[in-house]
């Protein structure tokens, strides 16, 4: 069998220009685990998981993400600092250099697919330089059966070579690392970085173009689960807001933890076959499902371990972005087909380090679109170099780095689906209460879980009905009571016990919202603009 080791069928990579005679196809996770250790590229943790270090890059590099500007993309992509154009000629030259480089390497090839709903399935072929990168692809993408592999035809190809360093002046890149999408050739080209998140986010970015443009389907950077009554809930949120933690609920079945599509038929389907969770400060008592998923078959990234392989989840000396990837079946309570019905509730999660947003509030359709386009959370001291006090962070659609179209396109789709499906949207603050970061305290996870549970079972709405308090700055509907949560917790102003301080910070944050939204005003309708917060008069 030509150019292939450990195969179930004959494949050829010549169409891609690859002539390497050392190609490992569809290796098992156990084999890739052993190969990584044999090559001294990783070690085994005491839990049985494989622990690797991604090298120079421990996170994505947004300024080095490009999209080839050609006849398919030139008039559709929202070009700018997020979607940076790359010329077709420069791509072809760089691709040739990468392939030439790989032809002297041992390669690991995996066929997989994304999108659980068969109507939207996209077949993927992943070509990796390192075995642990291919292991990651096994965990994160969906796994074809043996019979499906017999006639498998890839639609998209990911070429991933961490050790290849681009030469910016020759190759048209910003620096030596790059992640480039080519929609005409259906190739994601990744080099100069070992961070595995670039692999999954490359395909997520491609789907964020393909699904709305060609499939009338809203792609979402969110987690989703299903209750025993069949009701689906969606959780949007940036890193650190609790998206994975709150959707992994022993009382509900997990559809997926990061990327989903909402179809014209009003179903929700997972893009992926695994989970990629942050593990900084991971606790077995608070997040048992994620903790227990870290076992043989999982990959830990950039964690610190002692000589016996025990992980110190509090240690961020390598990076605060420590991660684990694992196949979704490592979670016991999962939705078998990774598809849910029409969502009943949507939760926008924000870690408000200023402590002025309510722990939970109900949004109007206009407010929901405004907050969706805004995609707010906050960074606190110590999370990033140079941050010494809380800083508002806005990422459109809760995933701006992966959104090729203008954010209002996704927001309009969300608004239309909200209205047609009767879904309720809640804004949930998993951040600070009793004051801003440094004065107040982080919202108790048990309170957040109780509020979300009450929203999902209808008891929160029933307890408040027409008795919501309207937040004087943000205008959101703030419940006065919530089952299993002390009333005092529900009012951020009251937890401060300092009205002047509260309103000063609240209006400062509202100004940040308005300033950020100026870039979208020309594209937003009156209903969306009515969802904006109030500004202090006569400042």
Secondary structure, DSSP 8 states (H G I E B T S, - for coil): -TT-BS-SS----GGGT---S-EEES--HHHHHHHHHHTTSEEE-TTS-EEE--TT-SS--GGGEEEE-STTTTTTS-BTTTBEEE-HHHHHHHHHHHHHHHTTS-EEEEEEEE-SSGGG-EEEEEEESSHHHHHHHHHHSB---HHHHHT---SEEEEEETT----HHHH--SSS-EEEEETTTTEEEEES---THHHHHHHHHHHHHHHHHHS--EEEEEEEEE-TTS-EEEEEE-TTSSHHHHH--TTSEEEESSEEEE-TTS-EEES-SEEEEE-TT--TTT-HHHHHH-STT-EEES-EE-TT--EETT--SS-S--EEEEEGGGSSSB-TTSEE-SEEEEEEEE--TT--S-SEEEE-HHHHHHHHHH-EEEE-TTSSTT--S-EEEE-GGG-GGG--S-HHHHHHHHHHHHHHHT-EEEEEE-SEESSSTTTSEE--HHHHHHHHHHHHHTHHHHHHTT--EE-TTT--EE-S-BTTB-GGGG-HHHHHT-HHHHHHHHHHHHHHHHHHHTTTGGG--HHHHTTS----S--
